[in-house]
């Protein structure tokens, strides 16, 4: 499962249409479902920002990604240890 925010972040890092095709191909290969942001995910993300923005500098995108994993009951896989302690 791939959070819609993560997918959009990947798109922003692409340099050309060839990379876009490659990304789409990888998503199909892994049969990754893109999880859209819904009301439950949004509400949970708002709570995470309220609780952690000042103490841990949590940003909106990080909160939405974490909230998506929590709401879907999935494990968050990331190399970004700084934002997901």
N, C-alpha and C positions, 0 to 999 in steps of 0.2 A: 504494500500500500504506500502511496506517495501523497503527501499533503499537497494541496493545490498551491500553497505558498512556496513550498520547496520546488515544485515544478516551475513556477514563475521565476524563482531565483535562478534556477538552471537556465531558463530561457534568456534571462538578462545577461548571462555570461557567454552566450553564443556569439561567434564572430561572423557567421555566414549561414546561408541556407543549407549547405552541406552538413554543417554541424547540427542544424535543426533536424534534418532527415536522420542523421545518426542517433540523435537523442530519441526521436520517435521510434526508431527501430529498436533501440535498447529497451524502451518501455514496453513495446509489443513482445520482445523476446522474453522479458522477465514477467510478462502478464501482470504488470503493475497497474493496479487500479488507482486512479487519482481521486482522492477524497476531497470533495468540495467543502468550503467553509459553510457551516449552517449555524442556526441560532444557538445550539448547545455548545458548539466549539467556540463561537464568538463570546458567549457569556463566560465560559471557563477561562478563556484567554484574558478577558477583562479582569477577572479575579486574580490571575497570575501576575498581571502587570501591577495591579493595586498592591499585591503582597510583596513583589520582588523588584519593582523598578528602582526604588531608592536604595535598597540594601545590596542588590546584585546587578543593577543596571540592565534589567530585562527590557528588551525592546519588543515592539508590537509583533514583528514577524517571528521572533523566537517564541513568543507566547502563543501565537497561533499554531506554530509547528508542534510545540509541546502539547498544547490542548488537543490538537488533532490526534496525536498518538494516544493520549490518555483517554479521550472520548471513544476512540475505536478499540481500545483495549490492546493496543499494539506496543511493542518495545520501540523506543526512540533510538535509532542508530545514527550516530554522528561522530565526527572527529572534533567538533566544536565544544570541547570540554568547558571552555570559559563561560559560555552562555547557558549551559545546561547542568549546572552543579546541583 
